[in-house]
Amino acid sequence: MPGSGQLHIDVLDYDNVFSHDLIGRASIDIESRYFHRGWANLSDKPIERIPIFSEDYFDPQGYVRLWIDILDKSETKKRNNPVFIQPRPVTPMEVRLIIWECEGLPNKDMEGSDFFFNATIDKEAQGTDVHFNSWDGVGSFNWRIVIPIDYDENLSREQYVNLSAYDYDIFSKDDFIAKKSFSITKLLKDVDAYDVPLKLDKNYFNDSIKKFYEEQINNLDEPDPKVRAEKIKMIETQYKFYEFDSEDPKKIWITLDSGCKTEEKDAV
């Protein structure tokens, strides 16, 4: 391999009038891979995440995801078939929630509270109707919320339902009462994988969601007991807030961040 063993990838901001702006450069050491026996023996090279650095900033300005094949002339003749790398198209889905009722919400007005709920996924938001004149923190809705989403399996971030309770006001801003954000990433992945609608009932929760997080806990590689306990606590917050109704396993009581409760039926 005569010549430089460094591969540089420049990332630019396109400009159709002036010169393109350099965002940064990703540098790859080709020699360290070519002469590494373990890397050379891999039939399928790993996908790498290479940081993009700029002279003006200390921190990376982004990352390039790629894999590297280093072939001699004899190998290029054997590998003339292109590799299909286009990501899967997004999958249209609907997230359906039925807000049945709530209890324990604080009274925000002297003349009784007028409760309603908003559910938001990304930038899509829908709300229930208003339960007027509640004096005891109890509200009844039986209101279905349907939020269309485009599921992209290539996204690495979690997808959340943000559920918020408000006290409706006519002449002033609605009073925020409480909220809860919970991940539906596992549910969406299962719908995409099995290509069937799924309901977040007690059976699905025990067989899939609970098991998924318990496996994360069992696979924790953390020797420090204190740090391990903190990590377990963080994982448990992702699923231990669900409380299934004793009479109807399709209903879930969710404790909001203020300590209040709302009951909802969640299905995709």
N, C-alpha and C positions, 0 to 999 in steps of 0.2 A: 504494500500500500504506500507507494511514494507520494510525496506531497503532504499537505496539511491534513491532519486527522480530525479537524473541527468542522462540523456542519453548522452553518448559521441560517436561521429562518427569521427574516425581517417581517414584522407585522405593521402595516401602514393604514392610515385613514385616507380613503379615496377622496380625491377632489377633482372635479371635471374642469375646473378653471385654473387653479393654481397648482403648485407642486404638491404631491402627496405628503402627508405628515407622518413621520416615523413615530409609532407608538412604543415600540421596543423590539428587542431581539432575543430569540431563544437560541441557545448554544448547546450543541450535542457533541459529545466526545465519541467519534466513530471507532477509534482504535480500542477504547476500553471495552467496547462491545465485541468487536471483531476478534480480539485476542482472548476473550473470556470463554473458556471451554463450556461452561454451563449455558451461557447465552447462545453460543454457536450451535449447540446440540439441540436447541429447542426447534421443533418443527413449526410451531406457531409462535411467533414472536409476541411478547407481551405488549399491551397497549400502555403507553407511557404518558405521563402528564408533565410537560416541560414548562418551567416558569419563563415568562417574558419580562426581561429587565430593560429599564431605560437608564441612561446616564443621569437623568434629572431626579430620579427617585430611588430610595433605598429598597422599598418593598416591590414585589412583582406587580406588573401592570396587567396581569392575566396569565392564562395558561394555554398551551397547545396540546391537544390530545392526539397521539399518533402512534404508529408502530413503525419500526425500522427493519427493512430487509437489506442485507448486504450480499450481493450476488456477483460471482465472476461471470465471464462471458459464456462459459459452458452451461451455467445454471440459468442464465436468462433465456436460453433457447428452450429449456424445459418448463419454464414458468411464464408462458405467454398468455395465459388466461387471466383476464382482469378479476380482481377481487371486488365483490359487491359490498360497498361500505355505506350506501345510503341508509340513513336511519328509518325505522318503521314510521309510517305516517301516524299522526295522532288518532286516537280512538274516541269518537263522540260517546259520551255517557250522560246519564242523569243521576244526580244525587237527590233523593227524596227523603224528606223528614216530615213526620207528623208531630206537631207540638200538641200534646193532649191537654196537659194541665200543669199548674204550678202550685206550690205551697211554700209558706214561710218567707215570702217577699216582704220587705219592710214597707210601711205606709209612708208615702212621700208627701201627701197632702192632708190638710185638715178635714176635707170632705170626702176622704176615701181615695184610693189610688186607682188609676186606669192603666192596667198592665198591657204590654205587647212585647213581642220578641222579634229580633232581627237575626237572620242567619246569613253569613258571608263566606264565600269560598273564592279566594283570590280577590277579584274586583266585582264579582257577581254577588248581589245582595237581594234578599227578599224578606218580607216581614209578615207577621200574622195580623189578624184583626185585633181590635182593642177590647179587653174585658173591663167594662166600666164599673166604678163604684165598689171596689173591693176594700173591705174593712179589716179582713183577717189574713191578708197575704195570700189568699187562694184565688186562682183564676182558672177558667175553663175555656179551651180554644177549639180543639179537634180540627186544627188547621194544617193543611198540607202545603209544604214548601217544596218546589221543584226547581233545582238549579242545574242548567246544562253546563257541562264542562268538556274540554278536550283533554283527554288523558294522554300524556306524553311519557312513555316508559324511559326516555333518555334523560329526563330531569332527575337530578340527584337530590333535590330538596324535598322536604316533607310537604304534604298537602293537608291543610287543616280546615275544619269547620269552625268558624268563630260565631258563637251563640251569645247574644246579648239581650238582657232584659231592661225595659225602659218603662217609665211612667209618662203617659201621654199628657201633654198640655196643649191647650188651644191657643193661648195668647203669649206663650213663652216657649223656650227651648225644652224639648222633652228631657226629663231627668233620667240620667243613667243610673241603673240599680246594681247590676252584677253581670258577670260574663264567664264564659268558659271556652277555651280553645282545645280541640282534640283532633288528633291525627286520624285521617281516613286513608293513609297511604297503603297500608296493608290490604284493606278492603278493595281499593281500586286495582291493586296489582292482582289480586285473586280473580276479580271480575274479568280483567284483561286476559289472564292466563287460562281460565276455564271457559271463557266466552259464554257465561250465563249470568243472569241477575242473581244477586246475593242479598240477604237480609241480615242485618246485624242483630240477630236474636241470641238467646242464651247459648244454644247449641253451637252456632258459628263462632261466637266469642270464645267458648271453651276449647273448641277444636282447632281454631286458627289464630286468633289474635292473642289470647292468653298464652298459648303454646309458643308463639313467635317471640314474645318478650321474655318468657321464662328460659328459652334457649339462649337468648342474649345474656341473661344473668349467669346461666350455667357455663357459658363460654368465656366469661370475663377472665382475662389474664392479668390479674392485679395482685401482687404479693402483699401490699400494704393493707392491713385489715381496715384501717380508717378510710383510706381512699376507696377501697372496694365497697364498703358500706355506703359511701356517698354516691358511687356510681349505681349501685343497686337501687338506691332511693330514687335517683333520677329516672331510671328505667321504669320503676313501678308507678311513677306519676303518670306514665303514658297510658296506663290501662286500669289501674286499681280504683279509679273514681267511678267506674260503671257500677250501678246497683240495679239489678233486674227485679222487676215487679214480682211479688210472690204469687199473684194470681194469673198474670199474663206474661210469659217469658219473652214476648215480642216488645214489651214496654221497658224502657230504661229510665231510671231516676238518675239525673246528673246533678251533682252538687256544684253550684256556681262558685266563683272565686270569693264572693262575699259571705259564703256559708249558707246561702239560700238553696232551695231545690227547685228543679223543674223536671217534668216528666216528658220524655219524647220518644217517638218511635222512629228509628233510623233505618232506611233501606236504600239500596242502590239498585 
